Amino acid sequence: MASRTTGHVVGPPTAPEKPAAADYETDFYSWSLEQARLLREGQWAQIDRENVAEEIESLGREQFNKLESSLRVVLIHMLKWDHQANRRSRSWTLSIESQRVEIDHVIEDNPGLKPRVSEAVTRAYRRARIDAANETGLEKSIFPDACPYSFHDIMTREFAR
């Protein structure tokens, strides 16, 4: 076939070379699709075992972090409720209710997190205390150093205005 601009003959298009294996560090998206394909095809020797294992562990950490994040929101509102009675609002109670549902879902979907609930509460409270001080304008020292609420309180305490 002749090129229109030069008049030279151009050969048939060549098949593209097989793309290089996707790199975990530079193209996570392509790497993840490739790893999924290799797993489905049972090509065990080609799987990037170390990085696949790291990503699976990361998924578990994400679930713990979701639990901790929802607990933090509930704790912030509980601290504000207890220390700013004159500012109590319907939005606080609805936020608590919503986050309790999220906590229930995370634990139902990940029962292996149950033994770590206490740890999640402790970690969530450390940040909730700071966030509550920031949101209320009160000194951080007003709020107890350790979480004053049990997990049962966090999940069941009634909040009526």
C-alpha positions as a printed NumPy array, in Angstrom:
array([[  0.   ,   0.   ,   0.   ],
       [  1.425,   3.379,  -0.901],
       [  1.66 ,   6.243,   1.487],
       [ -0.294,   9.231,   0.267],
       [  2.25 ,  11.785,   1.349],
       [  5.488,  10.191,   0.19 ],
       [  4.515,   7.627,  -2.373],
       [  6.527,   4.974,  -0.52 ],
       [  5.163,   1.478,  -0.063],
       [  4.175,   0.691,   3.504],
       [  3.988,  -2.931,   4.645],
       [  1.102,  -4.498,   6.543],
       [  0.729,  -3.399,  10.133],
       [  2.605,  -5.565,  12.552],
       [  0.949,  -7.046,  15.579],
       [  1.798,  -5.049,  18.679],
       [  4.293,  -6.652,  20.974],
       [  2.861,  -8.282,  24.07 ],
       [  2.708,  -5.525,  26.665],
       [  5.239,  -5.735,  29.43 ],
       [  3.951,  -6.939,  32.752],
       [  2.213,  -4.134,  34.573],
       [  4.34 ,  -2.645,  37.308],
       [  2.957,  -2.406,  40.827],
       [  4.81 ,   0.837,  41.532],
       [  3.999,   2.737,  38.327],
       [  0.602,   1.416,  37.154],
       [ -1.357,  -0.038,  40.038],
       [ -4.583,  -0.207,  38.055],
       [ -3.13 ,  -2.338,  35.252],
       [ -1.135,  -4.379,  37.759],
       [ -4.274,  -5.21 ,  39.761],
       [ -6.203,  -6.282,  36.654],
       [ -3.291,  -8.424,  35.538],
       [ -2.956, -10.06 ,  38.956],
       [ -6.694, -10.824,  39.024],
       [ -6.428, -12.429,  35.578],
       [ -3.414, -14.507,  36.635],
       [ -5.255, -15.689,  39.758],
       [ -8.343, -16.666,  37.775],
       [ -6.238, -18.533,  35.241],
       [ -4.275, -20.312,  37.967],
       [ -0.961, -18.964,  36.72 ],
       [  0.551, -19.134,  40.189],
       [  4.179, -18.744,  39.146],
       [  3.505, -15.382,  37.464],
       [  1.672, -13.811,  40.393],
       [  3.428, -10.99 ,  42.233],
       [  2.944, -12.777,  45.562],
       [  4.5  , -10.192,  47.894],
       [  2.517,  -7.256,  46.553],
       [ -0.716,  -9.251,  46.237],
       [ -0.339, -10.319,  49.874],
       [  0.322,  -6.712,  50.913],
       [ -2.795,  -5.521,  49.086],
       [ -4.959,  -8.209,  50.701],
       [ -3.671,  -7.19 ,  54.143],
       [ -4.363,  -3.576,  53.216],
       [ -8.005,  -4.461,  52.522],
       [ -8.272,  -5.811,  56.058],
       [ -6.717,  -2.644,  57.484],
       [ -9.263,  -0.599,  55.544],
       [-12.089,  -2.406,  57.329],
       [-10.523,  -1.685,  60.725],
       [-10.082,   1.945,  59.685],
       [-13.766,   2.161,  58.659],
       [-14.732,   0.878,  62.1  ],
       [-12.416,   3.327,  63.823],
       [-13.663,   6.24 ,  61.715],
       [-17.319,   5.588,  62.51 ],
       [-16.519,   5.21 ,  66.193],
       [-14.637,   8.521,  66.109],
       [-17.685,  10.342,  64.716],
       [-19.966,   8.882,  67.39 ],
       [-17.458,   9.753,  70.108],
       [-17.093,  13.341,  68.894],
       [-20.85 ,  13.817,  69.101],
       [-21.056,  12.134,  72.5  ],
       [-18.35 ,  14.409,  73.866],
       [-20.05 ,  17.462,  72.417],
       [-23.415,  16.269,  73.799],
       [-21.967,  15.875,  77.281],
       [-20.008,  19.152,  77.271],
       [-22.252,  21.529,  75.334],
       [-25.801,  20.797,  76.462],
       [-27.007,  24.155,  75.149],
       [-25.937,  23.26 ,  71.588],
       [-27.468,  19.793,  71.347],
       [-29.086,  19.241,  68.003],
       [-31.095,  16.798,  65.983],
       [-28.2  ,  16.534,  63.514],
       [-25.955,  15.167,  66.269],
       [-28.444,  12.443,  67.159],
       [-28.953,  11.54 ,  63.497],
       [-25.206,  11.441,  62.915],
       [-24.789,   9.122,  65.892],
       [-27.597,   6.916,  64.615],
       [-26.109,   6.762,  61.125],
       [-22.637,   5.911,  62.365],
       [-24.014,   3.215,  64.664],
       [-25.583,   1.567,  61.624],
       [-22.235,   1.789,  59.832],
       [-20.458,   0.228,  62.829],
       [-23.002,  -2.593,  62.884],
       [-22.493,  -3.213,  59.16 ],
       [-18.704,  -3.217,  59.382],
       [-18.753,  -5.707,  62.254],
       [-21.437,  -7.888,  60.63 ],
       [-19.421,  -7.98 ,  57.396],
       [-16.133,  -8.531,  59.255],
       [-16.767, -10.587,  62.415],
       [-13.013, -10.988,  62.825],
       [-12.959,  -7.355,  63.974],
       [-14.965,  -8.121,  67.132],
       [-11.86 ,  -8.88 ,  69.233],
       [-10.371,  -5.544,  68.114],
       [-13.344,  -3.322,  69.03 ],
       [-11.687,  -2.147,  72.253],
       [ -8.551,  -1.185,  70.341],
       [-10.646,   0.653,  67.752],
       [-12.477,   2.585,  70.49 ],
       [ -9.186,   3.585,  72.128],
       [ -7.685,   4.74 ,  68.84 ],
       [-10.874,   6.529,  67.778],
       [-11.144,   8.331,  71.101],
       [ -7.648,   9.777,  70.866],
       [ -8.649,  11.633,  67.701],
       [-12.24 ,  12.3  ,  68.792],
       [-10.977,  14.148,  71.865],
       [ -8.872,  16.458,  69.703],
       [-11.644,  16.932,  67.147],
       [-14.232,  17.647,  69.856],
       [-11.947,  20.3  ,  71.362],
       [-11.536,  21.845,  67.926],
       [-15.261,  21.788,  67.126],
       [-16.402,  23.087,  70.521],
       [-13.665,  25.613,  71.176],
       [-13.195,  24.024,  74.596],
       [ -9.786,  23.109,  75.941],
       [ -8.749,  19.543,  75.203],
       [ -8.086,  19.063,  78.913],
       [-11.856,  19.396,  79.547],
       [-12.291,  15.978,  77.953],
       [-11.104,  12.854,  79.807],
       [ -7.731,  11.438,  78.743],
       [ -9.207,   7.945,  78.338],
       [-12.5  ,   7.135,  76.684],
       [-15.26 ,   7.461,  79.292],
       [-17.7  ,   5.332,  77.284],
       [-17.939,   1.582,  76.932],
       [-18.664,   0.09 ,  73.536],
       [-22.125,  -0.756,  74.858],
       [-22.678,   2.943,  75.715],
       [-21.396,   4.004,  72.306],
       [-23.854,   1.714,  70.592],
       [-26.943,   2.007,  72.807],
       [-27.026,   5.216,  74.813],
       [-30.164,   7.245,  74.119],
       [-29.911,  10.864,  73.011],
       [-33.076,  12.893,  73.394],
       [-33.222,  16.654,  73.203]])
